[in-house]
Each structure stands twice: as C-alpha cells, then as structure tokens.
Amino acid sequence: MFISAISLLGFITSASAHGYLKSISVNGGANYLAWQVGQDDYLTPEPVRYARRIKDNGPVPDFTSKDITCNVGGNLPAKGVIPVMPGDKVYVLSFSCSPP
C-alpha cells in the first residue's frame, strides 16, 4: 500500500527543531543538571553544570557560523564531569523542546 508523505503530514500536530538537555543520570543514581536555560545566566557564582552552556533555545540566524553546531553561545564546554564506567547506563532525565 502506498501512503504519500503529504497524507502522513496530516497526522503531525506539531514539531520542534530546537531543544536542550536539562538533566542526566548514571545508573538511575545521582541527578546531574545540565545548563538551565533562562536561569543559570543570572546566578553568581556560576553553577557547575554537566552539559554545555547555551544562551537560549532559539534559531541560529547564520547557518555558516560556528553557532550552527551548538546554538548561539553553545560552544562553551561544561565545567562538571560525570563519572561513567564501562557498562554504566546513562539516562537523559529531561529534555525540553519548548522555549524557556
């Protein structure tokens, strides 16, 4: 049976091309927070987070810039390091696709 891509689009109610990680867990244990978009920029001292820092969840206006890989301001590495051993299970506990 042939189903056209156009007819399948009718079942899609919404889609998001932007998102960011909020927290990570290893083996269901400790919760390691990622950069909290819209919150951590205002904290002093800057908190230690376990996923890269991003400015926001918005679009990258210049697709030829370095920002296309990690969002605007997202090329800053995380300060925290999560200990992971071979065989451990890493869980993404929260991922947001909505604007902060």
C-alpha positions as CSV (number, residue, x, y, z in Angstrom):
1,M,0.0,0.0,0.0
2,F,1.3,3.4,-1.0
3,I,0.9,6.2,1.5
4,S,2.1,9.6,0.4
5,A,4.3,11.8,2.5
6,I,1.6,14.5,2.2
7,S,-1.1,12.4,3.7
8,L,1.3,11.5,6.6
9,L,1.9,15.1,7.3
10,G,-1.8,15.4,8.2
11,F,-1.2,13.4,11.4
12,I,1.6,15.7,12.6
13,T,0.2,18.2,15.1
14,S,3.5,20.0,15.9
15,A,7.2,19.6,15.5
16,S,10.2,21.3,17.2
17,A,13.6,21.7,15.8
18,H,15.1,23.2,18.9
19,G,15.7,21.7,22.3
20,Y,18.1,21.3,25.1
21,L,19.1,18.8,27.7
22,K,18.1,19.6,31.3
23,S,19.5,16.7,33.4
24,I,21.4,13.4,33.2
25,S,21.6,10.3,35.5
26,V,24.0,7.4,35.6
27,N,22.5,4.0,36.6
28,G,19.5,5.8,38.0
29,G,21.6,7.4,40.7
30,A,22.6,11.0,41.2
31,N,20.9,13.6,39.0
32,Y,23.4,15.8,37.2
33,L,22.0,19.1,36.0
34,A,22.7,20.5,32.5
35,W,22.9,24.2,31.9
36,Q,19.5,25.6,32.9
37,V,18.5,27.9,30.1
38,G,16.9,31.1,31.3
39,Q,18.1,30.6,34.9
40,D,21.8,29.9,35.2
41,D,22.8,33.0,33.4
42,Y,21.6,35.0,36.4
43,L,23.3,33.1,39.2
44,T,26.5,34.2,40.9
45,P,28.8,32.4,41.2
46,E,28.1,30.5,38.0
47,P,26.9,26.9,38.9
48,V,28.8,23.8,37.9
49,R,26.8,22.0,35.3
50,Y,27.3,18.8,33.4
51,A,26.2,19.7,29.8
52,R,27.3,22.5,27.6
53,R,26.1,26.1,28.3
54,I,23.7,27.5,25.8
55,K,22.2,31.0,25.6
56,D,18.7,30.0,24.5
57,N,16.6,27.6,22.6
58,G,16.2,29.9,19.6
59,P,17.2,29.6,16.0
60,V,20.7,30.2,14.7
61,P,20.4,33.1,12.2
62,D,23.7,32.5,10.3
63,F,23.9,28.8,9.3
64,T,27.5,29.4,8.1
65,S,28.7,30.3,11.6
66,K,30.2,28.1,14.3
67,D,26.9,28.5,16.3
68,I,25.2,26.0,14.0
69,T,26.8,23.1,15.8
70,C,25.8,24.0,19.4
71,N,23.4,27.0,19.2
72,V,24.4,30.7,19.9
73,G,26.9,30.7,22.7
74,G,26.8,27.0,23.0
75,N,30.4,26.2,22.2
76,L,31.4,26.6,25.9
77,P,32.2,23.3,27.5
78,A,30.6,22.1,30.7
79,K,32.5,22.6,33.9
80,G,31.4,19.4,35.6
81,V,32.4,15.9,34.7
82,I,30.2,12.9,35.3
83,P,31.9,9.7,36.3
84,V,30.9,6.9,33.9
85,M,32.3,3.4,33.9
86,P,32.1,0.7,31.2
87,G,28.7,-0.9,31.3
88,D,27.0,2.0,33.1
89,K,23.7,3.2,31.8
90,V,23.4,7.0,31.1
91,Y,19.8,8.4,31.2
92,V,18.6,11.7,29.8
93,L,16.1,12.5,32.5
94,S,14.7,15.6,31.0
95,F,14.9,17.2,27.5
96,S,13.0,20.4,26.7
97,C,11.7,21.4,23.3
98,S,9.8,24.4,24.5
99,P,11.3,27.9,24.9
100,P,12.5,28.6,28.4
